[in-house]
Amino acid sequence: MKHSHDHHHGHHHGHHHGLELHEGQNTGRLKAAFGLTAAFMLAEVVGGLWSGSLALLADAGHMLTDAAALGLAVWAQVQARRPADARRSYGYHRVQVLAAFVNGLALCVIVAWIVAEAVQRLLDPPEVQGRIMLGIAIAGLVVNIAAFMVLQGGHRHDINLRGALLHVIGDLLGSVAAIAASVVILWTGWMPIDPLLSVLVAALILRSAWALVRESAHVLLEGTPEGFDSGALAEGLKTDIPGVVGVHHVHHWMLTPDRSLMTLHAVLDTRADDENVVREIQGWVRAHYQVGHVTVQTERKLCADECR
């Protein structure tokens, strides 16, 4: 036998002033890193054409993808601050996660390209101008360290910033490998060191890139935050809040890794005051799970089978 339910919806918004401040700083950091990378890329193109070095032109191509990645990250950061509108009721925060996803995929493509190029070079090692390569590689290392330092101070949980940082770290490792390879070439003339070291760097980049793709895809698929247990949430609410006798249909998902949302149905005992209980549930969930927005639907005891 089914009883009629009382339906109450409660909404609660968390304050994100702290987050907004971090995002503003992160945008500045990304712009600075973008400026450094783009400027050095132009220098590499000039150096590569001037010295006839394919290695430098190839690296300039890599720097171009990095500048594009940083540009995408800056754009995403700015987009994310657009207010919610009729078509995007949650606002544009997700653009950052999308940018991180695209950046992760781009890194995987770069890795495949580096490996293919390396295999070709191992089969037919080209003559490399060790001295010019060393000079530009050192300059590249300095630029990449500067970009790394700028991004490193950013907000930890910003997945978009992490995607950009990975591109810069990939470049930084690439510069170190190029310096090592050019030193070996200058001393011994052993050319295969160049492709061998680039494959090592590619493997390191791939590991982080894949983690970034996996994490951003999880967020885009409305994944629950790591370690969330809806059973524990239900038990906690029943124990801590008088009047709550059951909790079901719990949905907890991430808008971005540092903004999450939750909806749940709470079964109340017949004497409970809905409005007070809804307020208490929202306060409790916000305190225990740092959820920015909680929607609670209440129903009375003696409901149908779906209650657990």
Secondary structure, 3 states (H helix, E strand, C coil): CCCCCCCCEECCECCCHHHHHHHHHHHHHHHHHHHHHHHHHHHHHHHHHHHCCHHHHHHHHHHHHHHHHHHHHHHHHHHHCCCCCCCCCCCCCHHHHHHHHHHHHHHHHHHHHHHHHHHHHHHCCCCCCHHHHHHHHHHHHHHHHHHHHHHHCCCCCCHHHHHHHHHHHHHHHHHHHHHHHHHHHHHHCCCCHHHHHHHHHHHHHHHHHHHHHHHHHHHHCCCCCCCCCHHHHHHHHHHHCCCEEEEEEEEEEEEECCEEEEEEEEEECCCCCHHHHHHHHHHHHHHHHCCCEEEEEEEECCCCCCCC
